[in-house]
Amino acid sequence: MDSTPIAIPPALTPATRSLVNYHNNTLPGAVNAAVAADSVLSFSDQLTDTRRKSVLNSTLFAQLLAQQQTPPGQDWFASYCAILATLGWRLTGVWKKQVELHHLHWTLLELAFSTVAQNSPVLGLAQVQQVDRTFRALLQSTAAREVFRIGNDNHAFNSFQFIPVNERANGLLDVQLHRLELSSAVPVTSLLDRQRLEYRAMVKLEIHQVQFHPLGNHAIQQMIQKRLGQMAETFIVGLMI
């Protein structure tokens, strides 16, 4: 992998950086969830702070590098998955579904999290409840919403990732990478738009099941931290759920 510097999205103004850094004092503490650019992650209680930070940094690094390498107007998700593979994330399965809903009275983000909770075959009851708590925490955090907005507005797709992470007894991390792409009959300018949808909406849900062992890639984590620098502090905000 080359050593090209990671570009800072143009939407990250000095005022925004100050706002986010002011609120971003909960990492790498014992947070249950976090926003990393336009990925929303939740963690099982067993994960140590170091492991949570490894997942967050890997996710952020892959997002920013994939967006930087992808031509404008094209989806960067395939490049994102390829970069994760070079960082030690091992794909074990893929599941896809398209959900069409009518006569809604939800915002786009409410629709997204509801789709995950009701349709994901890899989430148990406890994780579904965690989806709901994560969604509520995201809406209540000014800094998390701002980071999510910047991450999502930096590309042309109404899409984002929801990533529950659980730890096995052998130390492996089970990662369910939920990719959601949303469209509606009512135009929206952002996934955080609070406009209520009253007509048809479509959600493409793609789940990549991944295994990751942070202890086995210490050198990679050092490289990621060096290349991200202060951007990890700027683009990662913890959520207490």
N, C-alpha and C positions, 0 to 999 in steps of 0.2 A: 504494500500500500504506500502511495506517495506521501510526501510530507507537506503538501499544499496547505497553507493556512486556511482555517475555517472562516468563512465570511460572516460578518454580522448582518442580519437582515436589516434593510434600510428603515423599517418601521420602528426600530429600537432607538428612540430619541433619547437625549440625555435626561429629559424629564421622566420618561418612562423607566429608564434604568434606575433612577433615584427612587421612584415609587416602588419598583419591584424589590430592589435591594433593601429598602427600609423594612418591608414586610417579610423578607426572606431570612428569618433568623431561627427557623425551626429545623434546618438541615445541618448536619446529618443526624439530628436527634431522632427520638422514637416516634416517627410519624407513621400513620397507617396507610397513607396514600400521598400522591404527589402529582404535579403537572410538570412535564418536561417538554417545552415547546407545545406542539399540539397532540401530544400523547398524554393520556390520563392513566396513571398506574395505581394499583392497590396491592398491599402486601399482607401476607399472613403474619400473625404475631410472632412466629418463630424466627423470622429473618432478623439477623443482626444489622446494625447500622451500616457496617462495612459492605455487607451484601446488598443492601438496598441502594447504597451509593453506587456500587458497581453496575447494577441494573440500570439505574437512572442515567449514569454517565454514558454507558454503552448506547442506550436508546437515543439520548440527545445527540451524541456524536454521529450516529448513523443517520438520523433525520437531517441534521444540518449539512452533512457531507453529501447525502443523496440529493437534497434540494439544490445544492451548489453545482452538482455534476449533471443535473437533468435540464435539458433545454426548456425555456419558458413555454407554458401552455401544455406541457406533457406531465403525466403522472409520474411521481418519483418513487412510488412504493416498491416496484420491482428492484430498483437500485438499492433502496433501503434494506430490503431483505437480503440482498447479496452482500452488502457491507456487514450486516449482523453476522452472517455466516463466517466471514473472515475474523470476527471478534470472538468466535467460540460458541455461537448460538447454533444448536443442531436441530434442524427441522425434523419432526417425527410424524406430522400429518397435517392435512388441509381440509377444511370443511367450508362449503359455500352455500348461501341461500339468499334469495331476493324476496323481500317482503313489500307488498303493496297495501296501503291503508287508505281508507276513505272516511269522510265526515269527521275530521279531526278537530280537536280543540287544544292542541299542544303546541309548544314551541318546537323548533327543530331539534334542540338539544334534549328536551324531554322525550321526543320521539326516538332519538338515538339510544338513550339509556334504557328506555322501555323495550326497544327491540332486542337489545342485548339480554335483558333480564328474562324476557319471555321466549326467546328463540335459541339462545346459546345451549348446545348440548353438552358442553364441557364444564358448566357451572353448577355446583350443588346449591342447596337452599341457603347455606351460610354465605356463599359467595354472591348469590343473587341479592341478599340483604345488604351485602357490602357494596354492591353496585349502587343501590339506592342511597346509601349513606355517602358514598363518594360523590355522586351527582349533587346532592344537597350541599356538601362541603365546597364543591367547586363554585356553585352559585353564590355562596356566602363570602368567598374570599376575593377581595378586590385585586390583590396581586396575582392570584392564580388565574382569574379571568383575563387579566391584561396579558400575561404570558401566553395563555391559550389563544387569545385573539391574535397576537403577533404571529405565533406559529402557524395559525390557520390562514391568516391573511397573506402570508408570505408565498402561498402557492394558489393556483386557480381552481382548486377542487374543494367542494363542500365535504370534506372527509377528515377523519381523525382516527386515532388508535386508542382503544381501551385495553389495558394490559394487566390482568390479575396475575400475581406471582405467588407461588407456594413452594415450600421447601420439603423435600423428601427426607426420610430418615438417613439415607446414604449421603446427604449433602447436596445432591442435585437439585436445581431449581426447575420446577415446572412452570412454564410461561405460556399463557394463552393470549396470543396476539390477535385481538379483535380489530379488524379494519372495517370501518363503516364509511360508506359513501352515500350521501343523501341528496335527494332532489325533490322538489315540490312544485305544485301548480302555481303557488304564490311565490314570487321571487323574494329571496332573502339576501341580505348583504353579508351576513356573518352567521356562523353556527350559534353565536351568542345573541342573535337577534331575538327579542322577546315578543315579536309578532306571533299571534296565534294562527296556526294553519287551519283552514276551514274546508279544504278540498283534498284532492288526492296527493299522497306523498309516497315516495319510493325509497327503500333502504336496501342497499347491497351490503350484506354481512359476509365477511370472509374471515375465517379463523385459522391461524397458523399455530399449531401446537409445537412448542419448542422446549428443548432442555438446555440448561446453561449451568456451568460449574465455575463460579468465580475464583475458587482457590486454584484452579488449573491455569489461569491466564494472568498472573500477576504482572508480567512484562507488558501485556496488552493494555491492562488498566493504567499502568504508568504512562504509556504512550498516549492514551486517551486523555488523561488528566493534563498532560503537558500541552497537547494540542488545543484542548478546550480552554485552558487557562481560567480566567475570571468569567467566561461565558457560562460555565457550569453553575456559578452562583447566580447569574442573571436569569437564566432560562429554566431553572428548577425551583419550584416552590412547593413546600410541604403542605399537606392537608391533614388536619386532625379529624377523624371520623368516628 
